[in-house]
Amino acid sequence: MKKATIFAVERPEAAILLKGYRFPPDIISYAVWLYYRFPLSLRMVEEMLAARGIELTYETVRKWSTHFGLAFAKRIRRGRALGCGDKWHLDEMVVSINGKKHWLWRAVDQHGMVLDVLVLSRRDKAAAKRLMRKLLKRFGRPGVLVTDKLRSYKAANDEIGLNVEHRQHKGLNNRAENSHEPTRVREKVMRRFKSARQLQRFAHAHGQVSNLFLRCRYNHNAQQKREARTQAFEAWASCARRAA
């Protein structure tokens, strides 16, 4: 009997429509997967597809990533069969966009799964409270809350009244801080983000695609890694398949 998959099988009526495009759905989903899975620029994806005899422009890849990236991310989130962990790690990173500071707030569980991301122009109690309320609405109440020593987290926690254990220590929050690294890498590849909307859209889709392949990295042996990778590929194919 096969092990339980990380993501549930999608319902046919919820399939993403890929009709009306010059390229078949397999190529579209493959291009979107390359862009969000690996630190590649749009032009790099264009060249990789050209090496396989698929001629298109990087602007086409951009449109596909924008149009289908969020749709695939929502499908991955909806199709998740196993719930997230009960320990939330919250952290924020500064991103400079057109000379103005923005803050990318991120929440991950103890396994490294990205729960949610939120791009805001402030780093205060109101911003922390907004992230917490969004998480509570989607995932319910956590068991443990782990943050750094930013006072905004404690103020937001007290005002909301979570009544859960709150651990504030920089060393305990490495899980959330490490989750920022892929975004930093993509920031360099993309030569900075152009707008807060672009950052929000990219971070959300990138986080969900990373969740899909999360268990491919941590395994006891090669066989388990191959099985986890096969499950992830099957789940992605289910998310990106053609509508009936």
C-alpha positions in Angstrom: 0.0 0.0 0.0 1.4 3.4 -1.0 2.2 6.0 1.7 -0.1 8.9 2.1 0.7 11.7 -0.4 1.4 15.2 0.7 -1.2 16.7 -1.5 -4.7 15.4 -2.3 -5.9 14.6 -5.8 -7.6 17.5 -7.5 -11.3 17.6 -8.4 -11.9 17.7 -12.2 -14.3 20.6 -11.9 -11.6 22.7 -10.2 -9.1 22.2 -13.1 -7.2 25.2 -14.4 -8.1 26.2 -17.9 -5.2 26.2 -20.3 -7.2 26.3 -23.5 -6.8 28.9 -26.2 -3.0 29.1 -26.0 -0.6 28.4 -28.9 1.5 26.1 -26.8 0.1 22.9 -25.1 -0.5 22.8 -21.4 2.5 20.6 -20.7 4.9 23.3 -22.0 3.1 26.1 -20.2 3.2 24.3 -16.9 6.8 23.2 -17.4 7.9 26.8 -18.1 6.0 28.1 -15.0 7.6 25.2 -12.9 11.1 26.1 -14.1 10.6 29.8 -13.2 9.3 29.2 -9.7 11.3 26.1 -8.7 14.8 27.3 -9.7 16.6 30.6 -9.4 16.3 31.3 -13.1 15.6 34.6 -14.9 13.0 34.9 -17.6 15.7 34.8 -20.3 17.2 31.7 -18.8 13.9 29.9 -19.0 13.6 31.1 -22.6 17.0 29.6 -23.4 16.3 26.3 -21.7 13.1 25.9 -23.6 14.9 26.9 -26.9 17.5 24.2 -26.3 14.5 21.7 -26.3 13.2 23.1 -29.6 10.5 25.3 -28.0 10.8 28.8 -29.5 9.2 31.6 -27.5 10.1 34.9 -25.9 10.9 35.7 -22.3 7.8 38.0 -22.3 5.7 34.9 -22.9 7.3 33.2 -19.9 6.5 36.4 -17.9 2.9 36.3 -18.8 2.5 32.6 -18.1 4.2 33.0 -14.7 2.0 35.9 -13.8 -1.2 34.4 -15.0 -0.8 30.8 -14.0 1.6 31.1 -11.0 -1.0 32.2 -8.5 -3.5 29.8 -9.9 -1.1 26.9 -9.4 -0.2 28.2 -5.9 -3.9 28.3 -4.9 -4.4 24.8 -6.2 -1.4 23.5 -4.2 -2.6 25.2 -1.0 -6.2 23.8 -1.6 -5.0 20.3 -2.3 -2.8 20.0 0.7 -3.9 16.7 2.4 -1.8 17.1 5.6 -2.1 20.1 7.9 0.7 22.4 8.8 2.6 22.1 12.0 1.4 23.8 15.2 4.6 25.8 15.8 4.7 29.0 13.9 7.9 30.9 13.1 7.3 34.5 12.2 10.0 36.8 10.7 10.3 39.8 8.4 12.9 40.9 5.9 13.5 44.3 4.4 13.2 44.7 0.6 14.1 47.9 -1.2 11.7 48.7 -4.1 12.4 51.9 -6.1 14.4 53.3 -3.2 11.6 52.7 -0.7 11.7 50.2 2.1 9.1 47.4 2.2 8.9 44.5 4.6 8.2 40.9 3.6 6.5 39.2 6.5 6.7 35.4 6.4 5.3 32.6 8.5 6.7 29.0 8.4 6.0 26.0 10.6 8.6 23.9 12.4 9.1 21.8 9.2 10.0 24.7 7.0 6.7 24.8 5.2 5.7 28.4 4.2 2.3 29.2 5.7 1.9 32.7 4.3 3.7 35.8 3.1 2.6 39.4 3.3 4.3 42.5 1.8 3.7 45.7 3.8 5.3 49.1 4.0 5.5 49.1 7.8 7.2 47.2 10.5 5.0 47.8 13.5 2.3 46.3 15.7 -0.4 46.8 13.0 1.6 44.9 10.4 2.3 42.0 12.8 -1.3 41.9 13.8 -2.4 41.7 10.2 -0.2 38.7 9.5 -1.3 36.9 12.7 -5.0 37.5 11.9 -4.5 36.2 8.4 -2.8 33.0 9.7 -5.5 32.5 12.4 -8.3 32.7 9.7 -6.6 30.2 7.5 -4.9 27.7 9.9 -6.6 28.2 13.3 -4.7 28.7 16.6 -1.1 27.5 16.9 0.5 25.7 19.8 3.7 27.7 20.0 4.7 31.1 18.5 8.4 31.7 17.8 9.7 35.2 16.8 12.7 37.3 17.3 12.9 40.1 19.8 10.9 42.6 17.8 8.4 44.1 20.2 5.7 44.4 17.6 5.1 40.6 17.8 4.4 40.7 21.5 2.2 43.8 21.3 0.2 42.2 18.5 0.0 38.9 20.4 -1.3 40.6 23.5 -3.9 42.6 21.6 -5.2 39.6 19.7 -5.2 37.5 22.8 -3.8 34.2 21.4 -3.0 32.9 24.8 -0.3 30.6 23.4 3.4 30.1 24.4 5.4 32.9 22.8 9.1 32.3 22.5 11.1 35.4 21.7 14.8 34.6 20.9 16.8 35.2 17.8 18.5 31.8 17.9 15.2 30.0 18.0 13.9 31.6 14.9 16.5 30.3 12.4 13.8 28.3 10.6 12.0 31.5 9.5 15.3 33.4 8.8 16.6 30.7 6.6 13.3 30.7 4.6 14.2 34.2 3.4 17.4 33.0 1.6 15.7 31.8 -1.6 13.9 35.2 -1.9 17.2 37.0 -1.6 18.7 34.8 -4.3 15.8 35.6 -6.6 16.0 39.3 -5.8 19.6 39.2 -7.3 18.6 37.1 -10.3 15.6 39.4 -11.1 17.7 42.6 -10.4 15.4 43.7 -7.6 11.7 43.6 -7.5 9.9 46.3 -9.4 6.8 46.7 -7.2 5.3 45.5 -3.9 2.6 43.8 -5.9 5.2 41.9 -7.9 7.0 40.8 -4.8 3.7 39.7 -3.1 2.7 37.7 -6.2 6.1 36.1 -6.7 6.7 35.3 -3.0 3.3 33.6 -2.6 3.7 31.4 -5.7 7.3 30.6 -5.0 6.5 29.6 -1.4 3.8 27.2 -2.4 5.9 25.6 -5.1 8.7 25.2 -2.6 6.2 23.5 -0.2 5.4 21.0 -2.9 9.0 19.8 -3.1 9.9 20.4 0.5 10.1 16.7 1.5 12.3 15.9 -1.4 15.2 17.4 0.5 15.1 15.7 3.9 15.1 11.9 3.6 17.0 9.1 5.2 18.0 7.4 2.0 17.9 7.8 -1.8 14.8 5.6 -2.2 12.7 7.8 0.1 13.9 10.8 -1.8 12.9 9.4 -5.1 9.5 8.4 -3.8 8.9 11.9 -2.3 10.0 13.5 -5.6 7.7 11.3 -7.6 4.8 12.3 -5.4 5.7 16.0 -5.8 5.8 15.6 -9.6 2.5 13.8 -9.6 0.9 16.6 -7.5 2.3 19.3 -9.8 0.9 17.5 -12.8 -2.4 17.2 -11.1 -2.4 21.0 -10.4 -1.4 21.9 -13.9 -3.3 19.5 -16.0 -5.7 20.5 -18.8 -9.3 21.0 -18.0 -11.7 18.2 -19.1 
